[in-house]
């Protein structure tokens, strides 16, 4: 029994992460995936979701700063 030991790559952008997440969701919902692959794809989806949420929180914080009239230089993580 082989285990997947690949280290997940960090998405290039929010948009690419969202696109990959949508593709994973379609694959998961199809029901045509072997159980072991299902688990690894679910884990990848959870990682992508965490990344997307983090990016959204970062942008939300920047918008709050701009709304307060405080212009600060934004540096992505």
N, CA, C and O atoms as a GROMACS GRO file, in nm:
protein
  308
    1UNK      N    1   0.084  -0.117   0.000
    1UNK     CA    2   0.000   0.000   0.000
    1UNK      C    3   0.088   0.123   0.000
    1UNK      O    4   0.168   0.143   0.092
    2UNK      N    5   0.075   0.206  -0.102
    2UNK     CA    6   0.158   0.326  -0.116
    2UNK      C    7   0.087   0.444  -0.053
    2UNK      O    8  -0.034   0.459  -0.063
    3UNK      N    9   0.166   0.528   0.012
    3UNK     CA   10   0.110   0.650   0.071
    3UNK      C   11   0.164   0.770  -0.004
    3UNK      O   12   0.278   0.770  -0.050
    4UNK      N   13   0.082   0.869  -0.016
    4UNK     CA   14   0.124   0.992  -0.084
    4UNK      C   15   0.206   1.075   0.012
    4UNK      O   16   0.157   1.118   0.117
    5UNK      N   17   0.332   1.098  -0.024
    5UNK     CA   18   0.419   1.176   0.064
    5UNK      C   19   0.463   1.305  -0.004
    5UNK      O   20   0.568   1.359   0.027
    6UNK      N   21   0.381   1.352  -0.098
    6UNK     CA   22   0.415   1.477  -0.165
    6UNK      C   23   0.385   1.594  -0.073
    6UNK      O   24   0.286   1.594   0.000
    7UNK      N   25   0.471   1.693  -0.079
    7UNK     CA   26   0.442   1.812  -0.001
    7UNK      C   27   0.361   1.905  -0.088
    7UNK      O   28   0.400   1.935  -0.201
    8UNK      N   29   0.248   1.951  -0.038
    8UNK     CA   30   0.161   2.035  -0.119
    8UNK      C   31   0.230   2.167  -0.151
    8UNK      O   32   0.301   2.224  -0.068
    9UNK      N   33   0.206   2.213  -0.270
    9UNK     CA   34   0.265   2.340  -0.311
    9UNK      C   35   0.171   2.452  -0.272
    9UNK      O   36   0.049   2.438  -0.273
   10UNK      N   37   0.231   2.564  -0.240
   10UNK     CA   38   0.153   2.683  -0.207
   10UNK      C   39   0.098   2.740  -0.336
   10UNK      O   40   0.173   2.754  -0.434
   11UNK      N   41  -0.029   2.773  -0.340
   11UNK     CA   42  -0.087   2.829  -0.463
   11UNK      C   43  -0.020   2.960  -0.502
   11UNK      O   44   0.028   3.035  -0.417
   12UNK      N   45  -0.017   2.985  -0.631
   12UNK     CA   46   0.044   3.108  -0.682
   12UNK      C   47  -0.038   3.231  -0.646
   12UNK      O   48   0.016   3.341  -0.630
   13UNK      N   49  -0.170   3.211  -0.634
   13UNK     CA   50  -0.257   3.324  -0.603
   13UNK      C   51  -0.389   3.271  -0.546
   13UNK      O   52  -0.416   3.151  -0.546
   14UNK      N   53  -0.467   3.364  -0.496
   14UNK     CA   54  -0.600   3.330  -0.446
   14UNK      C   55  -0.683   3.266  -0.557
   14UNK      O   56  -0.752   3.166  -0.535
   15UNK      N   57  -0.674   3.324  -0.676
   15UNK     CA   58  -0.754   3.275  -0.789
   15UNK      C   59  -0.716   3.133  -0.828
   15UNK      O   60  -0.804   3.051  -0.856
   16UNK      N   61  -0.587   3.102  -0.830
   16UNK     CA   62  -0.546   2.965  -0.865
   16UNK      C   63  -0.587   2.867  -0.756
   16UNK      O   64  -0.626   2.754  -0.786
   17UNK      N   65  -0.580   2.910  -0.631
   17UNK     CA   66  -0.623   2.823  -0.521
   17UNK      C   67  -0.772   2.796  -0.530
   17UNK      O   68  -0.817   2.683  -0.511
   18UNK      N   69  -0.849   2.898  -0.561
   18UNK     CA   70  -0.994   2.883  -0.572
   18UNK      C   71  -1.029   2.791  -0.689
   18UNK      O   72  -1.119   2.708  -0.678
   19UNK      N   73  -0.960   2.808  -0.801
   19UNK     CA   74  -0.984   2.722  -0.917
   19UNK      C   75  -0.954   2.575  -0.885
   19UNK      O   76  -1.032   2.486  -0.918
   20UNK      N   77  -0.839   2.551  -0.819
   20UNK     CA   78  -0.804   2.415  -0.781
   20UNK      C   79  -0.905   2.358  -0.682
   20UNK      O   80  -0.942   2.240  -0.691
   21UNK      N   81  -0.950   2.440  -0.590
   21UNK     CA   82  -1.049   2.396  -0.492
   21UNK      C   83  -1.180   2.358  -0.562
   21UNK      O   84  -1.242   2.258  -0.525
   22UNK      N   85  -1.222   2.435  -0.659
   22UNK     CA   86  -1.344   2.404  -0.734
   22UNK      C   87  -1.330   2.273  -0.810
   22UNK      O   88  -1.424   2.194  -0.817
   23UNK      N   89  -1.212   2.249  -0.869
   23UNK     CA   90  -1.187   2.124  -0.941
   23UNK      C   91  -1.189   2.005  -0.846
   23UNK      O   92  -1.245   1.900  -0.877
   24UNK      N   93  -1.127   2.022  -0.729
   24UNK     CA   94  -1.127   1.915  -0.629
   24UNK      C   95  -1.269   1.883  -0.584
   24UNK      O   96  -1.305   1.767  -0.568
   25UNK      N   97  -1.347   1.986  -0.562
   25UNK     CA   98  -1.485   1.966  -0.518
   25UNK      C   99  -1.564   1.887  -0.621
   25UNK      O  100  -1.640   1.797  -0.586
   26UNK      N  101  -1.546   1.920  -0.748
   26UNK     CA  102  -1.615   1.847  -0.855
   26UNK      C  103  -1.573   1.700  -0.855
   26UNK      O  104  -1.657   1.611  -0.872
   27UNK      N  105  -1.444   1.674  -0.836
   27UNK     CA  106  -1.395   1.536  -0.831
   27UNK      C  107  -1.450   1.461  -0.711
   27UNK      O  108  -1.491   1.345  -0.722
   28UNK      N  109  -1.452   1.527  -0.596
   28UNK     CA  110  -1.503   1.464  -0.474
   28UNK      C  111  -1.652   1.432  -0.488
   28UNK      O  112  -1.697   1.326  -0.446
   29UNK      N  113  -1.726   1.525  -0.547
   29UNK     CA  114  -1.870   1.505  -0.562
   29UNK      C  115  -1.905   1.400  -0.666
   29UNK      O  116  -2.015   1.345  -0.664
   30UNK      N  117  -1.813   1.372  -0.758
   30UNK     CA  118  -1.840   1.273  -0.862
   30UNK      C  119  -1.854   1.133  -0.805
   30UNK      O  120  -1.925   1.049  -0.861
   31UNK      N  121  -1.787   1.107  -0.693
   31UNK     CA  122  -1.794   0.976  -0.631
   31UNK      C  123  -1.714   0.868  -0.702
   31UNK      O  124  -1.725   0.751  -0.668
   32UNK      N  125  -1.634   0.907  -0.800
   32UNK     CA  126  -1.560   0.811  -0.879
   32UNK      C  127  -1.412   0.802  -0.838
   32UNK      O  128  -1.330   0.756  -0.917
   33UNK      N  129  -1.380   0.844  -0.719
   33UNK     CA  130  -1.242   0.848  -0.675
   33UNK      C  131  -1.216   0.736  -0.573
   33UNK      O  132  -1.298   0.714  -0.484
   34UNK      N  133  -1.101   0.665  -0.585
   34UNK     CA  134  -1.067   0.564  -0.486
   34UNK      C  135  -1.054   0.625  -0.347
   34UNK      O  136  -1.022   0.743  -0.333
   35UNK      N  137  -1.080   0.545  -0.245
   35UNK     CA  138  -1.084   0.594  -0.107
   35UNK      C  139  -0.956   0.665  -0.065
   35UNK      O  140  -0.963   0.773  -0.007
   36UNK      N  141  -0.839   0.606  -0.092
   36UNK     CA  142  -0.713   0.670  -0.051
   36UNK      C  143  -0.692   0.804  -0.121
   36UNK      O  144  -0.646   0.900  -0.060
   37UNK      N  145  -0.727   0.809  -0.248
   37UNK     CA  146  -0.713   0.936  -0.321
   37UNK      C  147  -0.815   1.036  -0.269
   37UNK      O  148  -0.787   1.156  -0.262
   38UNK      N  149  -0.932   0.989  -0.233
   38UNK     CA  150  -1.036   1.075  -0.177
   38UNK      C  151  -0.985   1.146  -0.053
   38UNK      O  152  -1.006   1.266  -0.036
   39UNK      N  153  -0.919   1.071   0.034
   39UNK     CA  154  -0.866   1.129   0.158
   39UNK      C  155  -0.759   1.233   0.129
   39UNK      O  156  -0.761   1.342   0.187
   40UNK      N  157  -0.665   1.202   0.040
   40UNK     CA  158  -0.558   1.298   0.011
   40UNK      C  159  -0.612   1.423  -0.058
   40UNK      O  160  -0.566   1.534  -0.032
   41UNK      N  161  -0.710   1.405  -0.145
   41UNK     CA  162  -0.770   1.521  -0.212
   41UNK      C  163  -0.850   1.606  -0.114
   41UNK      O  164  -0.852   1.729  -0.125
   42UNK      N  165  -0.916   1.540  -0.020
   42UNK     CA  166  -0.989   1.614   0.084
   42UNK      C  167  -0.891   1.697   0.167
   42UNK      O  168  -0.919   1.813   0.198
   43UNK      N  169  -0.778   1.639   0.202
   43UNK     CA  170  -0.677   1.711   0.279
   43UNK      C  171  -0.624   1.830   0.200
   43UNK      O  172  -0.606   1.939   0.256
   44UNK      N  173  -0.599   1.810   0.070
   44UNK     CA  174  -0.553   1.921  -0.015
   44UNK      C  175  -0.658   2.030  -0.019
   44UNK      O  176  -0.626   2.149  -0.012
   45UNK      N  177  -0.784   1.992  -0.030
   45UNK     CA  178  -0.892   2.089  -0.030
   45UNK      C  179  -0.896   2.170   0.099
   45UNK      O  180  -0.918   2.291   0.096
   46UNK      N  181  -0.874   2.102   0.211
   46UNK     CA  182  -0.872   2.172   0.340
   46UNK      C  183  -0.756   2.272   0.345
   46UNK      O  184  -0.771   2.382   0.400
   47UNK      N  185  -0.641   2.235   0.289
   47UNK     CA  186  -0.526   2.326   0.285
   47UNK      C  187  -0.556   2.448   0.197
   47UNK      O  188  -0.522   2.561   0.232
   48UNK      N  189  -0.618   2.422   0.082
   48UNK     CA  190  -0.652   2.532  -0.008
   48UNK      C  191  -0.754   2.625   0.056
   48UNK      O  192  -0.746   2.747   0.042
   49UNK      N  193  -0.850   2.568   0.125
   49UNK     CA  194  -0.951   2.649   0.192
   49UNK      C  195  -0.887   2.738   0.299
   49UNK      O  196  -0.922   2.855   0.313
   50UNK      N  197  -0.793   2.681   0.374
   50UNK     CA  198  -0.722   2.758   0.476
   50UNK      C  199  -0.643   2.873   0.412
   50UNK      O  200  -0.642   2.985   0.463
   51UNK      N  201  -0.578   2.844   0.299
   51UNK     CA  202  -0.503   2.947   0.227
   51UNK      C  203  -0.596   3.059   0.181
   51UNK      O  204  -0.567   3.177   0.200
   52UNK      N  205  -0.708   3.021   0.120
   52UNK     CA  206  -0.803   3.121   0.070
   52UNK      C  207  -0.859   3.207   0.183
   52UNK      O  208  -0.869   3.329   0.170
   53UNK      N  209  -0.893   3.145   0.292
   53UNK     CA  210  -0.944   3.221   0.407
   53UNK      C  211  -0.840   3.319   0.460
   53UNK      O  212  -0.872   3.433   0.494
   54UNK      N  213  -0.716   3.274   0.465
   54UNK     CA  214  -0.608   3.361   0.512
   54UNK      C  215  -0.588   3.481   0.421
   54UNK      O  216  -0.569   3.593   0.468
   55UNK      N  217  -0.593   3.458   0.290
   55UNK     CA  218  -0.578   3.568   0.195
   55UNK      C  219  -0.695   3.666   0.209
   55UNK      O  220  -0.674   3.787   0.206
   56UNK      N  221  -0.816   3.614   0.223
   56UNK     CA  222  -0.932   3.701   0.239
   56UNK      C  223  -0.922   3.784   0.367
   56UNK      O  224  -0.956   3.902   0.366
   57UNK      N  225  -0.875   3.723   0.475
   57UNK     CA  226  -0.859   3.797   0.601
   57UNK      C  227  -0.755   3.908   0.585
   57UNK      O  228  -0.772   4.017   0.639
   58UNK      N  229  -0.647   3.879   0.512
   58UNK     CA  230  -0.543   3.980   0.489
   58UNK      C  231  -0.598   4.098   0.411
   58UNK      O  232  -0.574   4.214   0.445
   59UNK      N  233  -0.672   4.068   0.306
   59UNK     CA  234  -0.731   4.175   0.224
   59UNK      C  235  -0.834   4.253   0.305
   59UNK      O  236  -0.841   4.375   0.295
   60UNK      N  237  -0.914   4.183   0.383
   60UNK     CA  238  -1.014   4.250   0.467
   60UNK      C  239  -0.948   4.346   0.565
   60UNK      O  240  -0.996   4.457   0.586
   61UNK      N  241  -0.837   4.303   0.623
   61UNK     CA  242  -0.765   4.390   0.716
   61UNK      C  243  -0.712   4.514   0.645
   61UNK      O  244  -0.714   4.625   0.699
   62UNK      N  245  -0.663   4.496   0.521
   62UNK     CA  246  -0.613   4.609   0.445
   62UNK      C  247  -0.726   4.706   0.411
   62UNK      O  248  -0.707   4.827   0.416
   63UNK      N  249  -0.842   4.654   0.376
   63UNK     CA  250  -0.957   4.740   0.345
   63UNK      C  251  -0.997   4.820   0.469
   63UNK      O  252  -1.031   4.938   0.458
   64UNK      N  253  -0.994   4.756   0.586
   64UNK     CA  254  -1.027   4.828   0.709
   64UNK      C  255  -0.930   4.943   0.732
   64UNK      O  256  -0.970   5.052   0.773
   65UNK      N  257  -0.802   4.920   0.704
   65UNK     CA  258  -0.702   5.026   0.719
   65UNK      C  259  -0.734   5.140   0.622
   65UNK      O  260  -0.731   5.257   0.660
   66UNK      N  261  -0.766   5.105   0.499
   66UNK     CA  262  -0.799   5.209   0.400
   66UNK      C  263  -0.926   5.283   0.438
   66UNK      O  264  -0.935   5.404   0.418
   67UNK      N  265  -1.024   5.212   0.491
   67UNK     CA  266  -1.148   5.275   0.534
   67UNK      C  267  -1.126   5.374   0.648
   67UNK      O  268  -1.202   5.469   0.663
   68UNK      N  269  -1.024   5.350   0.726
   68UNK     CA  270  -0.994   5.440   0.838
   68UNK      C  271  -0.908   5.558   0.793
   68UNK      O  272  -0.870   5.642   0.873
   69UNK      N  273  -0.877   5.561   0.665
   69UNK     CA  274  -0.798   5.672   0.612
   69UNK      C  275  -0.650   5.660   0.641
   69UNK      O  276  -0.576   5.757   0.626
   70UNK      N  277  -0.607   5.544   0.682
   70UNK     CA  278  -0.466   5.522   0.711
   70UNK      C  279  -0.405   5.443   0.597
   70UNK      O  280  -0.424   5.321   0.589
   71UNK      N  281  -0.333   5.509   0.511
   71UNK     CA  282  -0.270   5.440   0.400
   71UNK      C  283  -0.136   5.384   0.448
   71UNK      O  284  -0.048   5.458   0.491
   72UNK      N  285  -0.125   5.253   0.440
   72UNK     CA  286  -0.002   5.185   0.479
   72UNK      C  287   0.041   5.098   0.362
   72UNK      O  288  -0.042   5.054   0.282
   73UNK      N  289   0.168   5.073   0.353
   73UNK     CA  290   0.218   4.985   0.249
   73UNK      C  291   0.178   4.843   0.284
   73UNK      O  292   0.201   4.795   0.395
   74UNK      N  293   0.119   4.776   0.186
   74UNK     CA  294   0.074   4.638   0.206
   74UNK      C  295   0.179   4.544   0.150
   74UNK      O  296   0.219   4.556   0.034
   75UNK      N  297   0.221   4.450   0.231
   75UNK     CA  298   0.317   4.350   0.185
   75UNK      C  299   0.251   4.214   0.200
   75UNK      O  300   0.213   4.175   0.310
   76UNK      N  301   0.238   4.141   0.090
   76UNK     CA  302   0.179   4.008   0.097
   76UNK      C  303   0.266   3.912   0.176
   76UNK      O  304   0.388   3.928   0.182
   77UNK      N  305   0.204   3.813   0.234
   77UNK     CA  306   0.278   3.714   0.314
   77UNK      C  307   0.355   3.620   0.226
   77UNK      O  308   0.423   3.530   0.276
   0.00000   0.00000   0.00000
